Amino acid sequence: MKYKVDVVRIRENSITLNGWVIGKSPESKATFRVEDERHNPVKFKYVPTRRDDVSQIYYKKCYDRDFGFDIRFPYERGKNYFLLIRCEGKQAKIKYNEELIARRSSVAHKRIEKLKDLMNMETVHVAMDFWKEHGLKALVVKSKHKLQGLDNDYDYGEWYELTKPTEEELEAQRKKLFDFEPRLSIAIPAYKTPERYLKEMLDSILAQTYTNWEVCIADGSPKGESLERVLRRYAEKDSRIRYQILGENKGIAGNTNAAMDMARGDFLVLADHDDTLPPHALYEVVKAINERPNAQVIYSDEDKLDMDGKALFDPHFKPDFNPDLLTSVNYICHLFVVRMDLLETVGRFRQEFDGAQDYDFIFRCTEAAKEVYHIPKVLYHWRCHQNSTASNPESKRYAFEAGARAIMAHYERMGIEAESVVKGVDFGIYRTKFKIQGEPLVSVVIPNKDHWQDLDVCVKSLMERATYRNLEFVIVENNSTEAETFAYYERLQAEHGNVRVVTWEREFNYSAINNFGAGFAAGEYLLLLNNDTEIIEPDCIQEMLGFCQREDVGIVGARLLYADDTIQHAGVVVGFGGIAGHTFIGLHKAENSYFHRAMCAQDYSAVTAACMMTKKSVFDQVGGLSEELAVAFNDIDYCMKVRSLGKLVVYAPYALLYHYESKSRGLEDTPEKIERFNREVAVFIKKWPDIIQNGDPYYNPNLTLRKSNFALRDLLKEKIGEPYDLSVYDRFAPEEQA
């Protein structure tokens, strides 16, 4: 017998225990007993729960069995209680009292538990499987990151308590009068909802600090199982709560549409029947409505709520509207608010997308909205329980198939030609393959100074392994001194008619060198490429070109790996480390990133020019790379210029290359080079002050700028939304022109 109690919590006069137990066989059944300190039986409530994670680890497959448990029993403070678990003739006896529970809930104890988790057989099985699939080096990297995670600054529950509104702030919200106080219609489809969960949702709405709302509930439970008794009681208590008993299940879409049809407000708020809202949720929505009068769609961050409704975990801090991320995953999800006039334009939920009906609806709303606004605060608690997509994606696998159809329907409405939408790194994560229009010429521009062997690896990887053939190579010779380099140029041009070497004769300036090379390019598309790169995926050109051919896209970046298969580049966040930095540096390619972001196509503020595809017309329109940025941040600056045209910068994770990192140029290791670097930082700050001060719209102000792994902000070192202190660069700022 193996078991674990994951959650132990005292609430008022009861104790709740969540955990799991298994035997040698998946058919084994566990029994439970609760005793007081005199060994007398104590009545308890037991709810079996599905734990596919446990089944997968110990039995190597998911069985349709409930290996988890949720146990609650009465508790009197100061007394001892015992949980007895019996399975296959063996028994475990676990003692509980107030002191033990407090000790077990401390941060120190949690860290010890994490350490134990890293040492048990469950972890050994997972590690062995990972080793077999990805190799020893990958396992070492992943283990290192796991150990580093033991010392995270905050448990999310602690962090949330430190950042949520105080009672004084909530009271001030209750007294606040807005210029526009819209009525918010909260549409809730109900179906065989556990009474406790439904009550918790309704109670959370009644506790809102903003009061001009209505609740519209459509109950699609079968006859004899309706929730009318509970709903009538709430409706009698508060006239803002209205309900309709449908008498039949019309499906997720039909039940939701019935709730929508009841709405009489200015904005529609979508909520599920078993989740909850924090008390300031509707206040923050109305605040946003007043600040952004053109916003027709509003969404917020969210987290997950455990079964007993007390523990919060797995927060999802999202970017501002990110259309390409939305086609990779329904990252918007909750809380979702739509203005009623837009709702009448786009229509209701569609039955044919049941399971992903909200995904399809979100696409249609965001396509038509004047403005999509993101509130970077957790305004929704998504309950995680048996059969919930929040905890067990496999339990709603059909939803993901409907999601793929919703994405394809979106592309069709937008006039984007996609070949297919397939499963990405996990269920609910999608990968799109776009149709390439024609076979346009791509000009690959590669600056080079000596290091001809590296250049040879780079060029040959494209010539011999890339499946896209219509390429030309413009190699920009930059002050090489070795005779072998020039001999290599001669051989390369003699053997390949699509290679041209052009010579830059001035001092090193990365921007000027690339601009010079681009001047010789005949292609409709430019691929700026470092000489220390090598393609891994043969179709990486098609992956980038599929995005770059879209009218709304100006730049596409790739996923780049170091030689040890850890991430070197997976997009750029402006603000990381002060100015800008790569995301997920050092994470192994097989490790999970924050909500799988490293493996999701998405829009970023910038990508690296170590491998950057861009339209030649766009490059010319903005004047190429800015030559006052000779070394640092010229690629970030170029992305900012292209974004100022209204074009997107897309990160394409399946365009995969090695980047052996700056072999040609060397380090900023002299006083002159450091002075130049600082001066260029000051130039960038002066050119783009808004994003430095206000934050990167594709990042979230609740996440740290001090690490690349999307960790929570360290509240002792950086306030939420606060930029880095960059005053050290003030003395390097360029003087104003007279």
VOGU-3710 file (C-alpha; in Angstrom, 3 decimals, decimal comma):
1> mkykvdvvri> 0,000/0,000/0,000  1,173/3,523/-0,849  -0,602/6,688/0,232  -0,161/10,411/0,640  -2,261/13,109/2,268  -1,637/16,191/0,118  -3,861/18,710/1,907  -4,782/18,949/5,599  -6,799/21,893/6,759  -8,850/23,006/9,763
11> rensitlngw> -11,877/25,090/8,852  -14,143/26,238/11,675  -15,330/22,973/13,267  -14,082/20,465/10,725  -10,918/18,968/9,256  -10,541/18,305/5,535  -8,050/15,774/4,153  -7,255/15,390/0,443  -4,919/12,665/-0,796  -4,578/9,308/-2,508
21> vigkspeska> -4,002/5,628/-1,759  -3,156/2,652/-4,000  -2,349/-1,028/-3,653  -0,175/-3,316/-5,745  -3,074/-3,821/-8,141  -5,248/-1,050/-9,590  -8,241/-3,188/-8,564  -7,318/-2,900/-4,880  -9,750/-0,900/-2,780  -8,958/1,200/0,254
31> tfrvederhn> -11,198/1,680/3,281  -11,104/4,555/5,732  -11,931/5,064/9,388  -11,636/8,119/11,623  -11,179/7,783/15,415  -10,971/10,263/18,265  -8,232/10,115/20,919  -10,178/7,431/22,822  -10,342/5,345/19,633  -14,080/5,814/19,277
41> pvkfkyvptr> -15,302/6,040/15,664  -15,976/9,535/14,302  -18,532/10,079/11,543  -16,930/11,440/8,381  -17,881/12,351/4,846  -15,899/10,579/2,112  -15,829/11,611/-1,560  -13,724/9,526/-3,988  -11,701/11,597/-6,456  -9,933/10,779/-9,711
51> rddvsqiyyk> -6,113/10,906/-9,637  -4,850/10,082/-13,110  -1,411/11,426/-12,167  -1,027/8,723/-9,521  -2,403/6,030/-11,816  -0,027/7,022/-14,605  3,045/7,008/-12,351  2,425/3,755/-10,502  0,488/1,704/-13,057  1,822/3,307/-16,279
61> kcydrdfgfd> -1,690/4,046/-17,578  -4,864/5,844/-16,575  -7,505/3,540/-15,123  -11,128/4,543/-14,782  -10,779/4,346/-11,003  -10,842/6,824/-8,141  -7,506/6,571/-6,355  -7,957/9,885/-4,542  -10,024/10,808/-1,515  -11,607/13,874/0,030
71> irfpyergkn> -12,457/13,254/3,705  -14,070/15,696/6,115  -14,971/15,135/9,754  -15,987/17,219/12,805  -13,124/18,604/14,857  -12,879/19,970/18,393  -9,836/22,115/19,037  -7,294/20,765/21,469  -8,146/17,118/20,812  -6,379/14,395/18,822
81> yfllircegk> -7,837/12,506/15,882  -6,618/9,599/13,768  -7,169/8,675/10,122  -6,894/4,924/9,508  -6,317/3,759/5,926  -6,531/0,046/5,140  -5,657/-1,582/1,832  -4,616/-5,145/0,945  -4,445/-6,161/4,614  -2,116/-3,293/5,582
91> qakikyneel> -3,063/-0,324/7,723  -1,672/3,205/8,167  -2,594/5,373/11,137  -2,059/9,145/10,896  -2,446/11,490/13,864  -3,972/14,961/13,561  -4,196/17,821/15,999  -3,953/21,599/15,777  -0,236/21,768/16,527  0,693/19,069/14,005
101> iarrssvahk> -1,438/20,638/11,277  0,112/24,077/11,826  3,596/22,560/11,695  2,788/20,670/8,498  1,437/23,796/6,798  4,579/25,860/7,428  6,857/26,841/4,548  9,754/24,917/6,116  7,684/21,730/6,302  6,497/22,179/2,711
111> rieklkdlmn> 10,093/22,419/1,561  10,935/19,230/3,426  7,938/17,549/1,798  9,126/18,729/-1,617  12,529/17,238/-0,859  10,909/13,947/0,174  8,917/13,988/-3,043  12,167/14,206/-4,975  13,426/11,090/-3,202  10,463/8,727/-3,355
121> metvhvamdf> 9,846/5,893/-5,826  7,230/7,952/-7,647  9,945/10,446/-8,568  12,348/7,631/-9,445  9,840/6,209/-11,955  9,271/9,612/-13,527  13,028/10,283/-13,630  13,751/6,915/-15,272  11,129/7,529/-17,948  12,533/11,012/-18,577
131> wkehglkalv> 16,090/9,605/-18,785  15,062/6,958/-21,307  13,336/9,511/-23,534  15,709/12,491/-23,260  19,060/11,230/-21,910  21,159/11,729/-18,784  22,169/15,342/-19,482  18,540/16,397/-19,744  17,733/14,616/-16,464  20,605/16,405/-14,694
141> vkskhklqgl> 19,356/19,799/-15,904  15,769/19,053/-14,881  16,887/17,796/-11,449  18,908/20,962/-10,914  15,868/23,111/-11,664  13,707/21,014/-9,323  16,188/21,524/-6,471  16,392/25,246/-7,174  12,607/25,377/-7,001  12,691/24,203/-3,378
151> dndydygewy> 13,947/27,619/-2,384  11,392/29,745/-4,221  10,672/32,972/-2,415  6,953/32,292/-2,028  4,364/29,606/-1,955  1,533/31,028/-4,120  -0,948/30,866/-1,235  1,360/33,052/0,867  1,998/35,394/-2,078  -1,736/35,804/-2,733
161> eltkpteeel> -2,401/36,684/0,903  0,269/39,384/0,707  -1,074/40,905/-2,512  -4,868/40,639/-2,269  -6,871/43,761/-1,297  -7,013/44,541/2,407  -10,301/44,915/4,272  -9,779/48,677/4,207  -9,329/48,601/0,423  -12,424/46,447/-0,015
171> eaqrkklfdf> -14,429/48,883/2,117  -13,194/51,788/-0,025  -14,324/49,885/-3,124  -17,815/49,523/-1,674  -18,029/53,311/-1,305  -16,591/54,128/-4,747  -18,896/55,840/-7,244  -17,945/55,468/-10,908  -18,927/57,868/-13,690  -20,458/54,900/-15,469
181> eprlsiaipa> -21,889/52,107/-13,370  -22,925/49,419/-15,846  -25,071/46,497/-14,904  -23,056/43,285/-15,178  -25,022/40,177/-16,125  -23,310/37,038/-14,804  -24,418/34,103/-16,958  -24,058/30,712/-15,278  -25,046/27,399/-16,883  -25,792/24,792/-14,208
191> yktperylke> -25,959/21,026/-14,584  -26,174/18,603/-11,664  -23,984/20,980/-9,678  -23,041/19,845/-6,153  -25,065/22,146/-3,898  -22,021/23,168/-1,909  -20,149/24,372/-4,986  -23,156/26,269/-6,326  -23,640/27,974/-2,951  -19,979/28,955/-2,833
201> mldsilaqty> -20,221/30,536/-6,284  -23,376/32,479/-5,381  -21,981/33,532/-2,012  -18,845/34,852/-3,729  -21,041/37,007/-5,987  -23,088/38,284/-3,045  -19,805/39,326/-1,404  -18,754/41,559/-4,352  -17,787/45,128/-3,492  -19,489/46,347/-6,709
211> tnwevciadg> -23,222/45,850/-6,471  -24,865/46,675/-9,828  -25,039/43,122/-11,088  -27,524/40,370/-11,843  -27,081/36,612/-11,864  -28,727/34,635/-14,676  -28,692/30,878/-14,054  -30,043/28,313/-16,491  -30,310/24,879/-14,865  -30,106/22,051/-17,402
221> spkgeslerv> -30,159/19,255/-14,829  -32,430/16,268/-15,582  -35,916/16,210/-14,120  -35,841/15,213/-10,489  -32,246/16,448/-10,104  -32,767/20,184/-10,555  -31,186/22,737/-8,252  -34,432/24,677/-7,824  -34,537/24,353/-4,041  -31,172/26,081/-3,644
231> lrryaekdsr> -31,809/28,592/-6,402  -35,208/29,591/-5,050  -33,709/30,233/-1,626  -31,042/32,541/-3,085  -33,505/34,293/-5,403  -35,823/34,986/-2,468  -32,881/36,388/-0,500  -31,698/38,687/-3,321  -33,801/39,844/-6,289  -30,649/40,275/-8,403
241> iryqilgenk> -30,451/36,473/-8,643  -32,742/34,995/-11,305  -32,934/31,440/-12,587  -34,657/29,253/-15,116  -35,242/25,496/-14,836  -34,809/24,103/-18,336  -36,066/20,618/-17,486  -33,499/19,029/-19,786  -29,823/19,192/-20,608  -29,368/21,306/-23,743
251> giagntnaam> -25,619/20,773/-23,728  -22,976/23,203/-22,569  -23,712/25,645/-25,371  -27,501/25,401/-25,070  -27,510/25,814/-21,295  -25,186/28,817/-21,504  -27,243/30,417/-24,262  -30,347/30,083/-22,110  -28,518/31,936/-19,327  -27,366/34,595/-21,808
261> dmargdflvl> -30,921/35,088/-23,039  -31,943/36,079/-19,515  -29,344/38,875/-19,369  -30,535/42,498/-19,233  -27,246/44,203/-18,412  -24,674/46,292/-20,273  -21,926/43,661/-20,089  -22,051/39,874/-19,939  -19,781/38,037/-17,489  -19,252/34,304/-18,051
271> adhddtlpph> -18,821/32,057/-15,014  -19,001/28,335/-14,334  -21,375/26,866/-11,789  -18,720/25,505/-9,429  -16,018/28,216/-9,380  -15,759/31,408/-7,309  -14,901/35,096/-7,709  -12,757/37,082/-5,250  -14,726/39,991/-3,702  -13,044/42,691/-5,821
281> alyevvkain> -13,565/40,966/-9,200  -16,541/42,968/-10,483  -15,129/46,213/-9,078  -11,955/45,737/-11,140  -14,042/44,994/-14,240  -16,059/48,195/-13,847  -12,895/50,181/-13,122  -11,475/48,900/-16,430  -14,714/49,730/-18,272  -14,472/53,337/-17,058
291> erpnaqviys> -10,784/53,627/-17,933  -11,110/51,952/-21,359  -14,429/53,079/-22,898  -13,641/51,317/-26,210  -13,043/47,964/-24,548  -15,668/45,498/-25,720  -13,857/42,421/-24,383  -12,169/42,234/-20,984  -10,360/39,298/-19,392  -8,317/38,755/-16,229
301> dedkldmdgk> -5,739/36,474/-14,696  -6,930/33,387/-12,819  -5,812/30,652/-10,457  -7,095/27,287/-9,322  -9,085/26,410/-6,229  -8,911/23,075/-4,429  -11,947/20,913/-3,774  -12,761/22,328/-0,360  -12,541/25,857/-1,710  -9,797/27,016/0,645
311> alfdphfkpd> -6,408/26,510/-1,040  -5,363/28,504/-4,119  -2,645/27,288/-6,461  -1,336/27,286/-10,033  -1,880/30,983/-10,854  -2,047/31,895/-14,532  -0,627/35,374/-15,011  -1,354/36,157/-18,644  -0,086/38,588/-21,268  -2,164/41,363/-22,774
321> fnpdlltsvn> -4,108/40,331/-25,862  -1,937/37,876/-27,768  -3,745/36,544/-30,862  -1,127/33,935/-31,779  -0,976/32,582/-28,232  -4,766/32,310/-28,374  -4,468/29,995/-31,390  -1,980/27,880/-29,417  -4,077/27,602/-26,249  -7,231/29,128/-24,795
331> yichlfvvrm> -5,163/31,247/-22,437  -7,955/33,839/-21,962  -10,481/31,436/-20,434  -11,590/33,164/-17,170  -12,702/35,814/-16,229  -14,281/36,748/-19,562  -16,455/39,831/-20,022  -18,085/41,021/-23,257  -20,080/44,168/-23,965  -23,686/43,390/-24,779
341> dlletvgrfr> -23,729/45,192/-28,142  -20,793/43,046/-29,298  -22,590/39,923/-28,050  -25,571/40,774/-30,241  -23,212/41,148/-33,216  -21,231/37,894/-32,844  -24,050/35,678/-31,586  -24,249/33,072/-28,849  -22,403/29,820/-28,156  -22,473/27,275/-30,961
351> qefdgaqdyd> -23,611/23,733/-30,274  -21,176/22,216/-32,767  -18,260/23,371/-30,588  -19,542/21,854/-27,337  -16,546/21,163/-25,145  -14,723/24,184/-26,611  -17,754/26,418/-26,991  -16,113/29,182/-24,940  -12,951/28,972/-27,075  -14,967/29,470/-30,263
361> fifrcteaak> -16,944/32,294/-28,615  -13,755/34,036/-27,434  -12,335/33,889/-30,966  -15,465/35,461/-32,455  -15,582/38,175/-29,789  -11,897/39,135/-30,026  -12,042/39,168/-33,849  -14,857/41,738/-33,797  -13,969/43,824/-30,718  -12,779/47,436/-31,002
371> evyhipkvly> -10,453/46,746/-28,080  -9,543/43,681/-26,029  -8,376/44,668/-22,547  -6,536/42,520/-20,011  -6,714/43,151/-16,258  -3,449/41,782/-14,786  -5,044/40,600/-11,552  -6,452/37,261/-10,417  -10,218/37,775/-10,592  -11,319/34,152/-10,953
381> hwrchqnsta> -10,783/30,973/-8,919  -11,216/27,878/-11,115  -12,219/24,852/-9,028  -10,034/21,806/-9,504  -11,923/18,565/-8,839  -12,853/15,229/-10,348  -13,458/15,465/-14,117  -12,450/19,116/-14,134  -10,373/20,209/-17,133  -8,486/22,314/-14,604
391> snpeskryaf> -6,892/19,210/-13,095  -7,382/16,375/-15,550  -7,218/17,329/-19,247  -7,764/13,719/-20,348  -11,191/13,765/-18,687  -12,420/16,153/-21,398  -10,348/15,030/-24,345  -13,245/15,642/-26,693  -13,017/19,325/-25,758  -9,586/19,572/-27,325
401> eagaraimah> -10,787/18,123/-30,604  -13,544/20,742/-30,640  -10,871/23,335/-29,872  -8,908/22,406/-33,011  -12,057/22,958/-35,067  -12,607/26,327/-33,355  -9,087/27,424/-34,336  -9,589/26,390/-37,955  -12,911/28,259/-38,043  -11,104/31,338/-36,725
411> yermgieaes> -8,495/31,118/-39,497  -11,207/30,789/-42,126  -12,988/33,926/-40,868  -9,688/35,819/-40,819  -8,717/34,709/-44,335  -5,637/32,846/-43,070  -4,846/29,615/-44,927  -3,853/26,877/-42,494  -3,094/23,317/-43,509  -3,860/21,760/-40,138
421> vvkgvdfgiy> -4,208/22,266/-36,401  -2,743/19,372/-34,420  -1,936/18,477/-30,813  1,060/20,360/-29,471  3,149/19,472/-26,456  0,051/18,503/-24,425  -3,717/18,249/-24,730  -5,151/21,734/-24,986  -1,944/23,036/-26,596  -2,211/23,359/-30,371
431> rtkfkiqgep> 0,249/23,609/-33,236  -0,752/25,193/-36,527  0,824/24,395/-39,867  0,211/27,160/-42,408  0,037/26,867/-46,176  3,022/28,465/-47,894  1,844/30,764/-50,675  4,027/30,034/-53,715  7,757/29,566/-53,180  9,148/33,038/-52,443
441> lvsvvipnkd> 12,883/33,652/-52,366  14,317/33,927/-48,845  17,604/35,826/-48,578  19,742/34,515/-45,716  22,033/37,325/-44,494  24,985/36,072/-42,403  27,700/38,391/-41,037  31,058/36,627/-40,621  34,533/37,349/-39,290  36,865/34,360/-39,615
451> hwqdldvcvk> 35,363/31,276/-37,848  34,790/29,855/-41,311  34,271/26,344/-39,890  31,267/27,603/-37,897  29,966/29,381/-40,982  30,330/26,160/-42,969  28,239/24,228/-40,431  25,598/26,962/-40,545  25,364/27,185/-44,349  25,556/23,429/-44,973
461> slmeratyrn> 22,815/22,722/-42,415  20,479/24,899/-44,501  21,684/23,648/-47,852  21,646/19,947/-46,979  18,975/19,525/-44,293  16,432/22,291/-44,814  13,426/21,152/-46,840  12,778/24,666/-48,181  14,968/25,113/-51,249  14,425/28,636/-52,612
471> lefvivenns> 17,197/30,288/-50,610  20,009/32,653/-51,421  22,925/33,383/-49,099  24,433/36,822/-48,632  27,542/36,455/-46,466  28,868/39,762/-45,177  32,630/39,539/-44,724  33,603/41,673/-41,726  37,346/42,296/-41,261  38,546/38,676/-41,315
481> teaetfayye> 42,314/38,163/-41,117  42,813/34,433/-41,755  43,708/33,271/-45,273  41,618/30,103/-44,755  38,502/32,243/-44,407  38,938/33,847/-47,849  39,806/30,506/-49,407  36,569/29,117/-47,986  34,599/32,023/-49,488  36,055/31,235/-52,918
491> rlqaehgnvr> 35,164/27,525/-52,673  31,662/28,239/-51,418  30,835/30,661/-54,215  32,379/28,405/-56,851  30,341/25,391/-55,720  27,012/27,144/-55,112  25,408/29,635/-57,442  23,097/30,943/-54,709  25,935/32,224/-52,473  27,347/35,719/-52,620
501> vvtwerefny> 30,077/37,126/-50,364  30,072/40,931/-49,959  32,711/42,870/-48,031  32,147/45,345/-45,205  35,286/47,446/-44,887  34,521/49,675/-41,893  34,620/49,086/-38,123  32,327/46,532/-36,478  28,706/47,675/-36,310  26,209/44,824/-36,247
511> sainnfgagf> 23,347/47,004/-37,453  25,290/48,563/-40,316  26,700/45,192/-41,396  23,232/43,627/-41,635  21,824/46,683/-43,407  24,725/46,467/-45,874  24,053/42,777/-46,508  20,317/43,335/-46,894  21,083/45,835/-49,628  22,331/42,944/-51,807
521> aageylllln> 19,337/40,684/-51,042  16,956/39,860/-53,883  14,453/37,941/-51,743  10,975/38,977/-50,684  11,930/37,800/-47,181  15,119/38,289/-45,184  16,462/35,732/-42,745  18,996/37,460/-40,500  21,161/34,649/-39,171  24,242/34,382/-36,982
531> ndteiiepdc> 27,174/32,363/-38,288  27,182/30,258/-35,085  23,800/28,617/-35,720  22,761/25,230/-37,099  19,273/24,063/-37,986  17,769/21,117/-36,114  14,294/20,869/-37,647  14,444/20,511/-41,453  11,214/22,504/-41,957  12,264/25,486/-39,835
541> iqemlgfcqr> 12,121/27,872/-42,845  8,519/26,841/-43,594  7,618/27,234/-39,917  8,827/30,836/-39,954  7,589/31,636/-43,445  4,077/30,394/-42,609  3,758/33,166/-40,026  5,766/35,794/-41,913  3,541/35,601/-45,014  0,583/36,849/-43,020
551> edvgivgarl> -0,241/40,513/-43,590  -0,412/41,251/-39,858  3,067/39,801/-39,127  6,323/41,713/-39,612  8,901/39,522/-37,859  9,235/35,853/-36,860  11,767/34,405/-34,410  12,838/30,842/-33,719  13,493/28,635/-30,700  17,256/28,431/-30,226
561> lyaddtiqha> 19,129/25,896/-28,119  22,612/25,817/-26,655  24,765/22,826/-27,588  23,552/21,002/-24,426  19,906/21,201/-25,596  18,941/23,890/-23,094  17,064/26,990/-24,234  19,063/29,979/-25,426  16,094/31,879/-26,886  12,334/31,390/-26,724
571> gvvvgfggia> 11,236/34,994/-27,178  12,288/38,269/-25,572  10,671/40,219/-22,732  11,456/43,921/-22,574  12,384/44,645/-18,964  14,105/41,365/-18,126  17,324/42,212/-16,338  16,582/45,909/-16,774  16,349/46,366/-20,548  15,503/43,092/-22,314
581> ghtfiglhka> 16,262/39,410/-22,011  15,450/35,977/-23,402  12,743/33,840/-21,801  13,375/30,422/-20,211  17,172/30,536/-20,597  18,767/27,274/-19,396  15,538/25,258/-19,358  16,020/21,913/-21,079  14,055/21,533/-24,296  12,123/18,610/-22,762
591> ensyfhramc> 11,153/20,423/-19,545  7,760/22,022/-19,068  7,832/25,824/-19,076  5,324/28,218/-17,526  1,973/27,063/-18,965  3,992/25,507/-21,832  4,856/28,982/-23,128  8,223/27,865/-24,581  6,322/25,460/-26,853  3,478/27,797/-27,849
601> aqdysavtaa> 3,522/29,992/-30,931  2,786/33,486/-29,644  3,407/37,181/-30,051  6,262/38,829/-28,156  7,567/42,374/-28,067  10,822/41,131/-29,585  12,858/38,162/-30,759  16,596/37,830/-31,321  18,223/38,602/-34,672  20,442/35,543/-34,228
611> cmmtkksvfd> 17,658/33,949/-36,289  15,022/36,433/-37,402  12,835/36,347/-40,506  11,256/39,587/-41,682  9,606/40,950/-44,797  12,126/42,858/-46,926  9,483/45,541/-47,527  9,033/46,039/-43,769  12,793/46,100/-43,225  13,139/48,864/-45,828
621> qvgglseela> 10,109/50,765/-44,511  11,606/51,225/-41,022  15,146/51,822/-42,280  16,566/48,460/-41,239  18,497/48,149/-37,987  19,336/51,388/-36,161  23,035/52,031/-36,673  23,432/54,112/-33,503  22,973/50,747/-31,761  26,160/49,146/-33,033
631> vafndidycm> 26,237/46,157/-30,686  23,468/46,005/-28,077  19,681/45,801/-28,438  19,613/46,659/-32,146  17,395/43,624/-32,803  15,053/44,596/-29,948  14,919/48,144/-31,300  14,109/46,793/-34,788  11,231/44,768/-33,350  9,932/47,857/-31,563
641> kvrslgklvv> 10,029/49,849/-34,816  8,131/47,130/-36,667  5,559/46,874/-33,892  5,032/50,634/-34,130  3,722/49,949/-37,682  1,029/47,748/-36,135  2,771/44,526/-37,177  3,164/41,483/-34,930  6,424/39,884/-33,816  5,822/36,106/-33,623
651> yapyallyhy> 7,820/33,431/-31,821  7,673/30,093/-33,711  8,759/27,284/-31,350  8,889/24,557/-34,000  11,505/26,505/-35,990  14,358/24,941/-34,030  18,080/25,644/-34,319  21,245/25,432/-32,274  22,882/28,740/-31,410  26,436/28,367/-30,219
661> esksrgledt> 26,369/32,007/-28,989  28,513/34,900/-30,142  31,720/33,102/-31,081  32,745/35,763/-33,570  32,532/39,032/-31,680  33,836/38,361/-28,185  32,751/39,789/-24,838  32,224/43,337/-23,562  35,466/43,009/-21,631  37,307/46,312/-22,091
671> pekierfnre> 36,534/49,779/-20,666  35,809/51,024/-24,188  33,362/48,204/-24,951  31,619/48,601/-21,578  31,309/52,356/-22,175  29,784/51,707/-25,609  27,368/49,131/-24,182  26,175/51,542/-21,487  25,761/54,299/-24,050  23,616/52,046/-26,251
681> vavfikkwpd> 21,462/51,039/-23,289  20,826/54,746/-22,683  19,917/55,233/-26,362  17,375/52,375/-26,160  15,823/53,767/-22,953  15,457/57,174/-24,570  13,874/55,737/-27,731  11,367/53,451/-25,999  10,591/54,930/-22,559  6,943/53,804/-22,432
691> iiqngdpyyn> 7,566/50,051/-22,523  10,455/50,395/-20,054  8,298/52,356/-17,615  4,909/50,652/-18,129  6,099/47,099/-18,727  6,052/44,673/-21,629  2,440/44,053/-22,733  3,313/40,436/-23,555  4,545/39,797/-20,019  2,665/40,170/-16,726
701> pnltlrksnf> 3,497/42,712/-13,983  2,989/40,053/-11,293  5,944/38,055/-12,643  9,577/38,789/-11,848  11,978/40,751/-14,050  14,940/39,169/-12,250  14,632/35,650/-13,667  13,677/34,271/-17,059  11,374/31,488/-15,805  8,168/33,530/-15,221
711> alrdllkeki> 8,406/33,175/-11,419  6,329/35,294/-9,044  7,730/38,700/-8,155  9,904/38,755/-5,051  7,883/41,284/-3,063  10,903/42,115/-0,905  12,898/43,264/-3,944  10,392/44,427/-6,565  6,868/45,778/-6,275  4,193/44,524/-8,657
721> gepydlsvyd> 4,498/46,399/-11,940  7,588/48,313/-10,822  10,310/48,674/-13,504  14,004/48,202/-12,873  15,899/51,173/-11,520  17,849/52,264/-14,594  19,093/55,595/-13,253  22,660/54,249/-13,468  22,442/54,822/-17,238  21,297/58,463/-17,012
731> rfapeeqa> 24,794/59,858/-17,451  25,153/57,953/-20,735  21,966/59,399/-22,251  22,481/61,229/-25,564  22,162/64,994/-25,357  19,148/66,707/-26,911  19,780/68,206/-30,328  19,583/71,985/-30,367
//
